[in-house]
Amino acid sequence: MKRRTFVTRGLAVLTAAALPGARLLAAGTAIDILGLDGRQLTLKPADLDDLRAGFKGELLTAGDGGYDGARRLWNAAFDRHPALIARCASAADVQHAVSFASAHALLTAVRGGGHSLSGQSGCDKGLVIDVSQMREVRIDKAARQAHVQAGSLLGAVDKAAQAAGMATVLGTVNDTGVAGLTLGGGQGRLSRKRGLTIDNLLALEVVTADGRALRASAADNPDLYWALRGGGGNFGVVTAFTYRLHPITPQLYGGTLTYAYQDAPTARGLLRGYAEIMGHAPDELGADVALAVDRETQQRIVEFDVCYCGPLADAERVVAPLRKLGKPLKDALGQAPYTKLQGSDDPPAPPGIAAYVKGGLVYGLTPALIDAAIDYIEAHPAHNFEIEFGANGGAVARVAPTATAYFGRGASHTMLAFAFWKVPGDGAEASTAWVRGAWKELEPHSRGNYVNLASADDRETRVHEAYGDNYARLASLKKRYDPANLFHLNANIKPA
């Protein structure tokens, strides 16, 4: 796109209410910034005047007040220093920023909640288009819909929806951004009953690489709607989502059930028993399991995270098999509001916690897989590890793999290995090595990947596996909507 074209589009979105110059980016400033091809470019004052002219949010560079807070990501393993952060106040701001990035072929990252485990919601020396300030959540109780801006966190959506007696399927950590979670597919506590987040996604508002603002739904741009449901951030910057809501009772049943790793039965027995239980569980029962270390006692544990969304009168009977697996160290199961099970009343995670993650999908929690996990933990003891198996199945599996971009419908569990450490500190090398070693043993038991667990250092074949047989169609749509691959800091789909 020529600079003149960009200026014309910028004037089209300029309104009388626009601020006289965006805050913080001083007039007359030039900025060194990386291009899409990795070359260093210079944005001249006249270029930045074009961006400033139609932009109502904040434009931040190093040294500006608020820059350090805006550049930091949830995963402190990544210490990104972008050349320019465009903190958008509206969809028009997003259009303006995307058009600018495209016109100048800039290295571009997109930030919603900043929760990207792979650190790709930030970048060094490039442009970050930041929608984290766009957090309006509006509940339409009559239509059973939630209209959610892309910078919202799932805890806020959960609270607003439950206040209306409803819920939708979102993730399991309350300070997760809805945008990245949703675009990758979205797994949550209600998934076995209600499907993935994308199965409850009615419409999106998205800005594509050429600066167009489009609506994607079953009726509007259906190919784009298909691609955005599981295709990650490859196809544009989403500014708003419309989710289907479901009635939910004031009290569900759930919490955590914790066993000592070494108590009889052994961890192997606990996992084998869990696999048998979940193979026959009703859709209303969601139960994930983690091999972990208790952060207070430093004792190795096997912990079940349970959510039962069926009739309360049946809850004790349904979860009883999990209780019968052994004598728990701690039984915290009971009636609780959905927001409490989601942790929406909890404070945000403390700053400075870094993590390294590898993950994939498994089609059966087999004895061989269980042995691989336990054997690795036994041979490589550590205080900061976790291997998790998140239960899928139920409603998730009853959608065809080609119905949305999310391909791994038949997986029984989502598996991940991760380690965490405090920043500043010297735990990065050992933690990363532990996870890579674990994944070397676990990966042969996996098939395919979950986009939201993709790592920046994944092999190209791993990215293809995340999309499976849908990759060719996605690559064709990528060529249509983002031929220059402006949006490539993700589980990237190359334009066909």
N, C-alpha and C positions, 0 to 999 in steps of 0.2 A: 504494500500500500504506500503510495506517495505521501509525503508530508502534507501536501495541499489537501489531499483527500481526508487525512486525519483531522485537519483544522476545520474543514467543512462539517464533518460529523460532530466534532466537538461543539461547534456553534449551534448545531441542531438541538443538543441537549441542554444548552445554556439557558437559564431562566433568569427572570428579574430578581429572584430570591437568592441567586448564587452569591457567595461571599466574594468581596473584592480582593481576590488572591487567596489561595489556599494557605492555611496556617502553617507556620514554622519553616517552610522552604523559602529561603530568602530570594528576592528578586536579584537577578544578575549572577546567580550561581551556575556553575558548570559541574557536571558529575561524571566521573569515570565509572563505567558500568560494563558488564560482560554481555556480549551478544549471544544469540542462540548457538552460534558456531564456536563459541569459546573465545572469540577475539575480543580484545578490549576496545570499547567504544567510548566516545565522549558525547554526553548530552549537553548541547550548548544552551545558554540562557534562553534563546528564542524557542528551543524545543520545550524546555520546562515551562516557559510562559504559556505555551499551547496547553500543556497538561493542567497547569494551575488555573487557567481561565474557566474551565467548566467543571471544576472539582470542588465539592462542598466539604469533603472530609479533610483528614490530615495527610500531608506529605512529609515524611520523616527521613532525614539522613543522619549519619553518625554525628553526634554532638548535639542534636536537637533534644529538647526535653521530651521524655517519653519514648525515645528510640530504643533504649536498652530493654525496657519492658515489652515493647512491641515486637522486638526481634526474638525474644526468648521463646523456646518451645517447651511443651509439656515434658518431653524426654530430654533431660539435661545432658545426655550423651552427645548432643549436637549443639554446638555453639556457633550458630550462623550469624554472619555479618553482611546483610544485604546492602547494596549501594543506596537503594531507595525503597521505602515502604509506603504504599498507597493504602491508607486506612479508609475504606469506603463507608460513606454514610447512607448510600442508597443504591438502587439498581442502576440508576443513571451514572453514578460514580464508577460502578463496575464496568459499564459499557465504555466509559471514557478511558479507564485504565487499560482495559483489554485492547481497545483500538490503538492506544499509544504503544503498548508493548508489541503489538503486531506490526505497526507502522515502522518501528525502529528495530524489529527483530531482536528483542531483548530476552536474555535468560529470565524466565518467569516462574515463580512459585505461587501457589494459591494457598492461603491460610484461612481456615474456618475456626475450629476450636484449638488448632495447634497441637492436636493430640497424635499426629502421625508418628507411629512407632519407628518408622524408618527415617524420620527427620526431614522428609521431603516437602513439608509445608513451610520450609524456609530454604534459603539458598545463600551462598556467599557471593557477594559482588554483583548480584543481579537485582531484579525487581520482585518484590512480594506484593501481590494483590491480596489485601487483608479485609475479610468481611466480618471479622470478629465483633465489630460494633453493631452489626445489624442483627438484633436479638428479639424482635417482636414475635410474640406467640399469641395467636388469636384462636379461641375455641368456638366453633359453631356447633352448639349442642344439638340443635334441631337436625342439622345435616350429618351429625356425627363425623365431623372433620376438624382437623387441626391445621391451621395455616401458620407456617413457621419460617421465619427468616433464617438464612443460612449460617449466621454466626451464633445461633442458639446452642446451648448445651442441653443434653438430654434431661438433666435433672429439672430444669425449668419447664420443659415440655411435660414431663411426668407429673409435676405438681399441678400445672394448669389443667391437664386432662383429668387427673383424679379428682380435682375440685368439682368437676362436672360429672363425676361418677363414671369416667371412662379412661381408657388407656390405648396406646398403640404399641407396636413392637419396636423397642429401641434397644440399645446395648445394655451392658451390665455395670458400667462405671459412670457415676453421675456427672463427672466433669468432662465427659467425651463430647466433642462437637458433633452435631447431628449430620453435618454435610458429608464429611469423610466416611462416617459410619454407614450412612444410607447408600452412598454411591458405590461402595464396595459390596453391598448386599444387606448387611445388618443382621447380626445374630443377637438374640436376647432371651430373657427369662420366659417370655411368652411364645417363643418361636415354635415349639412343638405343637402348640394349640392354634396359633394364628399365622404361622409362616414367618418368613424373613421380613425385615423392615420394608424391602422393596415390594413384597407381596401386599403391603398395605399402603403403598405410595400411589396416589391418584394422579398427581400432576407435579410438574416442576417448572420453574421459571429459570432460564439459563441464558447466559451470554456466550455466544460461540466465538471462535477465534477471529472472525471478521467483524466483530463488534455488534452483531445483531442480537437483539433480545427476543427470544423465542419461548413459546409455551410448549411443553412436551407432555402429552397425555395419550390415552387410547384414541382420542379423536384428533389431536393436534400433533403433527410431526411424529407419528407413531414409531417410525424407525429410530428416531432419536430417543424417544421414550423407552424403547426396548434396550438401547445401548446404555442409557444412563442407569438402568437398573442392574448394576453389577459390573459395569465397565469402568468404575473408578472415576478419577478426575480427568479422563482423556478427552472429553468432548466439550468442555467449556467450564465456565464459572457459574455454578448454580447460585441464584440469589434467594430462592424461596421454594419451599416444599409444601404440598398438601397431602396429609396423611388421613387414612381411614381410622376412625376410632371405634372401639368396642366397649360395650358396657362392662363394668368391673365392680365386684362387690367391695364394700368398704374394707373388708378384711380378707386377705388371702392366708395361705399357710406356707411357712418356709423358714429359711435361715440356714445356719451351718451346723453340720454334724462332724465332729472331729475325733479321729482315732489316732492313737500312738502308732507310729510306723512299725515298731518292732513287736507290738503286742500280738498275742494270738487272737485271731488268725493273722498271719503275716500280711504285709502290704500286697503281696501277690494274690493272696486269698481275697483280700478286700476288693481289689480291682476285678478279679474274676467274678466275684459275687455281684459286684456292681454291673458288669457287662451283662450278666444273665438277667438281672432285674430290669435293666433298661430295654432289653430285647423284648420284654412283654409289658412294658409300662404303658398306661394310658397317655394320650396326647397331653392331658392336663398336667402331667408331672414333668417338670424340667429339673434335671440334676446333673451338675458338672462335678468333676472330681479333680483334685490337685494333689500331687506329691510335692511337699513343700517343707519349709522350716519355719516353726513358730518364731516370730520376730522377737517375742519377749523372753521365752524360755530357751530358744535355740534348739529345741527338740524337733526331730523330724516327725512329720505328721502326714496323715492322709485325710484330706478335708473334702466333704461334700457340700456343695452350695445348692440348696433346694428351693424350688418354687412350685407350689401346687395351686393351680387356679380353678380347680373344680369345686364342687359343693363342700363346704366346711365339714359337714357331717361325715364325709368319706375320707377326710384328710389323714387321720391317724392310721386308718386301715391301709391306705395307699402307700404311705411312707414307712410303714412297719417293717417291710423287708430290709430297708436300709439300716434301720436300728438293730436288726437281728444279725447283722454282719459281725458284731463283736461288742465289746464293752467300750463305749465312747469315753474319751477324755472329757469331752464337752458336748452337751446336747443343747443347742440353742434354737431348736425348731419350735415353732409356735405360730399363733395367729399374729399377723402384722399387716399394716397397709402396704400396698404395692410400692409406694414411694420409700418406705423404710427398707424393704427388701432390695430396692435399687440403690440404696445409699444416698438418696436425694437430700436427706437432712444432714449428711456428713459434711465436714469442712473439705475444701479442695485438698488434693494431695500436696504434701509439703514440697517446696521448691528444692531443686538440687538433686533430685533422684533420677539417676540414669538407668537405662535398661537396654539390653540387646536381646532380640527375639528372632527365633526361627519357627516356622509353623507350616502346617499342611493339613490335608483332609485324610481321614482313614475310613475304611469301609469294613468296620468290625474291630472291636477291641479284643484282638486275638491273644491267646496265650503267648505266642512268639513276640508280639508287640509289648505285652506287659513285661515279659522277661527282659526284653531289650532295655526298657526304661529302668527297671529295678536293678539290673546288672550294672548299668552305667552309674547309677547313683551310688551303689555299693562300692564300685571301684574308684569313684571320683567324688568323695565326700566334699561338700561345700556348705557354707552357711547362708548363701544368698541365692539359691536356685529355686526354680519351680518348673515342673512338667505338668501341664494341664490337659484334660480331655473334656471338651464342651459338647454336651449331648445335642445332636440334631435329630433327624427323623421326624415322624409325625407329619404335620402339615407341610413342613419344608420339602419332604420327599414326594409329596403328591402333586408337585408342579413339575412339568416337563423341563428337562435341562435346557431346551432351546426356547422356552417361553419367555425367558429374560436372558440378559447377558450372563447372569450368574449360572455357572455350569454344574457345580458340584452338588446337585440335589440329592443324590443317593448316599452321600457320606453319612456314616453313623455318628461320627464325632469330628470336631475340629481339634487338632492337636497342636500344642505349642510348647516350646522349651524357652525359658528366658532366665536371665540373671540380672541382678540390679546392684547398684553401688551408689555411694554418695559422691557428689561433685561439689567442691574439689576433693580429690582423693586419687589413689593409685589402683583402683579396682578394675579399671577398664580392660586391661590386657588379660588378666586372669578370668574375668567374667565372660568376655567374648570367647576365649579359648574353651571354657567349660561348655558354653552353648553350642559352639561348632562341633565339639567332640560328641555331645549328646545327639546332635542332629545327624551326624554321620551314622550313628546306630539306629536312629528312629526313621530317617527318611526312606529307607528301603521298604518300610511298612506303610508308607503313605502313597496317595495317588491324587495328584492335583493340589491346588493351593487355594487359600482364601485371600482375596485381594488385599484385605485390610491387614494381613500379616506379612505381606510381601516386604522383603528387605532390599535396600539399595544395592546390596552386594549379591543378590540372587543371580544365578545363571539365567541366560536368556530362555533356556528351555523351561525353567521354573515359571517364568512369566507366561509363556504359552500354555503351560499346564493349568494355570489359574482360569483360563478362558476356554480350555478344551476345544470341542468341536465348534464353538462359537467364534473362534479367533478370526477366521477368514471373513465372516460377515462384519465383525467389529473393525477389522483393518480396512475394509471397503468404506464403512461409515466414517472412520477416522480420516480417510482421504477426502471425503466430502466436507466434513465439518472442521478439520484441522490439518490441512495438507502440509503445512510447514512444521507440524509437531511442536507448536508453541507450548502446549500443555503436555510436557513429557516427564516432569518430576512426579512420578507415580509408578504403578505397575504398568509400564508403558506399552501401548499398542502402536506399532509402527504403521504409518499410512501405507495402504496397499500400493 
